[in-house]
């Protein structure tokens, strides 16, 4: 009889979507745009906020 806690008997779950890439992309993109207009720190903050919002949307879509 198989052990009920073994990995072979646990249900398979699909891998989650990764939203961290969107946060990093928002940060780098925000710094790039902010640097181009002479406001790197506000660009970083806005880019981070946009990246976090995108990551939250990916997380909400993935958990369904």
N, C-alpha and C positions, 0 to 999 in steps of 0.2 A: 504494500500500500504506500502511495506517495505521501510525502510530508506536505500538509496543507499550507505551510509557509514557504515552501520552496519557490524559487523564481519561475519554475516551469508552470506552476498552476495559477500565477497571478495574471489578471487580464492585461492585455497589451494596450498601451496608450500611445497615440501618435505623438511625435515630438512637437513641442510648442514652438510657435513662431518667435523669433528673436526681435525685440524692439530696441535693444541697446544700441544697435547699429544706427538707428534713426536719431537717437540722442546724440551720439558722437558726430554724426553727419550734421546735425543742427548746430552743434557747438562750433565745429570747424567752418561750416558755411557762414554762420553768424559772425565769426571773427574775421573771415575773409571780406565779407560785405562791409562790416563795420570798419575795418582797416582802410578799405577803399574810400570810404566817406569821412574818415578821420575820427571815428567813434568806435574803437574796437571793443571797449567794455560793454556799452549798451548793445552792440551787435552780438557779443557773446551771450548776454543775458536773454535777448530776444530769440536768438538761435536755439539756446537751450530750452526755452519755453516751448518753442515750436516743435523741437525734437521730442520733448517729454509728451506733449499733446499727441503727436503722431504715434509714439510708443504706447500710450494709453489706448488709443483707438485700435492698434494692432492687438493689444491684450484683450480688449473687450470683444473683438471679432473672434479671436482664437478660443476664448473660453466657452463659446456656444457649442 
